[in-house]
Amino acid sequence: MADVLVGAGLATLLIDLLTRQEEIVDIQTAELRFDIRLLAERLGDVTDWLTDQAATATIPIGYFGASTGAAAALIAAADRPQTVRAIVSRGGRPDLATAVLPRITQPTLLIVGGADDVVIDLNRQALDALAGTKQLVIVPGATHLFEEPGALEQVASLAREWFSRFLSS
């Protein structure tokens, strides 16, 4: 994903929203990955830090999130409407951010696998609730993790086009 975005002239930053110790706990309990407020706060803290650094203060910011990380990205973006300029969700769980969806005015692309019926329905509901420019793209035959041949490449291409469109203006 990062290679495709960098190839389009976009800077990337991969962020683990859980510490190593928290990941160990989460593997056993699966509870921290659903602590969306915690994840959103950490993403927001990183965003605020980036905007405070001279080297990155003027770089337009977009969020790419997958699964529960997409819900965290939606919440953090809703809290930073002037800072975050575009959002891409891959197999996201927008139902975990339902309360903030009407506040999101940033262009938002929801990408879902065509074989992920439950998440398709959740994303269709989110699409209706989002306030700004929005689009839902279903990748035919892809499952939740987009492990099928060519599926992640399609996601990367869609994300590149979305971010190039909305972060360069």
C-alpha positions in Angstrom: 0.0 0.0 0.0 2.7 2.5 1.0 4.7 1.8 -2.1 1.8 2.7 -4.3 1.0 5.9 -2.4 4.7 7.0 -2.3 4.9 6.2 -6.0 2.1 8.8 -6.5 4.1 11.4 -4.6 2.3 11.0 -1.3 4.2 10.7 2.0 3.1 7.8 4.3 3.4 7.0 7.9 2.5 3.6 9.3 1.2 3.8 12.9 0.7 0.9 15.3 -2.0 2.1 17.5 -1.3 -0.5 20.2 1.9 -1.0 22.0 3.7 -4.3 21.8 2.5 -5.2 25.3 -1.1 -4.2 24.4 -0.9 -6.3 21.2 0.0 -9.4 23.3 -3.0 -8.8 25.6 -5.2 -8.1 22.5 -4.2 -11.4 20.9 -5.6 -13.2 23.9 -8.6 -11.0 24.6 -9.5 -9.2 21.4 -10.7 -6.3 23.6 -8.2 -3.5 22.8 -8.8 -3.6 19.0 -12.4 -2.6 19.8 -11.4 0.2 22.1 -12.1 2.7 19.3 -11.9 5.8 21.5 -8.3 4.7 22.6 -7.3 4.1 19.0 -8.8 7.4 17.8 -7.1 9.3 20.5 -3.7 7.8 19.6 -4.2 8.6 15.9 -5.3 12.1 16.8 -2.2 12.6 19.0 0.1 11.5 16.1 -1.8 13.9 13.8 -1.5 16.8 16.2 2.2 16.0 16.6 2.7 16.1 12.8 1.0 19.4 12.5 3.3 20.8 15.2 6.5 19.8 13.4 8.1 22.3 11.0 8.9 19.6 8.5 5.4 18.2 8.3 3.1 21.1 9.3 2.1 22.0 5.8 1.7 18.5 4.4 -1.9 17.6 3.7 -3.1 14.7 5.9 -5.3 11.8 4.9 -6.2 8.7 6.9 -6.2 5.2 5.6 -7.7 2.7 8.1 -8.7 -1.0 7.9 -11.3 -2.8 10.0 -11.5 -1.2 13.5 -8.7 1.1 12.6 -11.0 2.7 10.0 -13.5 3.5 12.8 -10.7 5.1 14.7 -9.7 7.1 11.6 -13.3 8.3 11.2 -13.5 9.5 14.8 -10.1 11.2 14.7 -11.0 12.9 11.4 -14.3 14.1 12.8 -12.4 15.8 15.6 -10.0 17.4 13.1 -12.1 18.7 10.2 -9.6 21.4 9.3 -6.6 19.1 9.5 -7.6 15.8 8.0 -8.5 16.3 4.3 -9.5 12.8 3.1 -10.3 9.3 4.5 -10.0 5.9 3.0 -11.5 2.9 4.8 -10.7 -0.7 3.7 -13.0 -3.3 5.1 -13.8 -0.8 7.8 -16.2 -1.0 10.7 -18.0 2.4 10.4 -20.7 1.1 12.7 -18.2 1.6 15.5 -18.1 5.3 14.7 -21.8 5.9 14.0 -22.2 8.9 16.3 -19.6 11.0 14.4 -20.5 10.0 10.9 -22.8 13.1 10.3 -19.9 15.4 11.4 -17.5 14.0 8.8 -17.3 16.5 6.0 -14.0 15.2 4.6 -14.1 13.2 1.3 -14.5 9.6 2.4 -14.0 6.5 0.4 -15.3 3.2 1.7 -13.8 0.1 0.1 -15.4 -3.3 1.0 -14.9 -6.8 -0.3 -17.7 -8.2 -2.4 -17.8 -11.4 -0.3 -18.0 -9.5 3.0 -21.8 -9.2 3.2 -22.1 -8.0 6.8 -19.5 -5.3 6.3 -21.1 -4.2 3.0 -24.3 -3.6 4.8 -22.5 -1.6 7.6 -20.7 0.5 5.0 -23.9 1.2 3.1 -25.5 2.5 6.3 -22.4 4.6 6.9 -22.5 6.0 3.4 -26.0 7.4 4.1 -24.9 9.0 7.4 -21.7 10.6 6.1 -22.1 14.4 5.4 -19.3 15.1 2.9 -18.2 13.8 -0.5 -18.4 10.1 -0.2 -18.2 6.9 -2.2 -18.6 3.2 -1.6 -16.6 0.8 -3.8 -17.1 -3.0 -3.6 -14.2 -5.1 -4.8 -15.8 -8.2 -6.5 -14.9 -11.5 -4.9 -12.7 -10.0 -2.1 -13.2 -11.1 1.5 -12.7 -9.0 4.6 -8.9 -9.1 4.5 -8.6 -8.7 0.7 -6.3 -11.7 0.5 -7.4 -12.8 -2.9 -4.9 -12.3 -5.8 -5.1 -8.7 -7.0 -7.5 -7.5 -4.3 -5.1 -5.4 -2.3 -3.7 -4.0 -5.6 -7.2 -2.7 -6.4 -7.5 -1.2 -2.9 -4.1 0.5 -3.3 -5.1 1.9 -6.7 -8.4 3.2 -5.4 -6.7 4.8 -2.3 -4.0 6.4 -4.5 -6.6 7.9 -6.8 -8.7 9.2 -3.9 -5.8 10.7 -2.0 -4.2 12.2 -5.1 -7.6 13.9 -5.9 -8.3 15.3 -2.5 -4.9 15.9 -1.0 -3.3 17.7 -3.9 -6.0 20.4 -4.1 
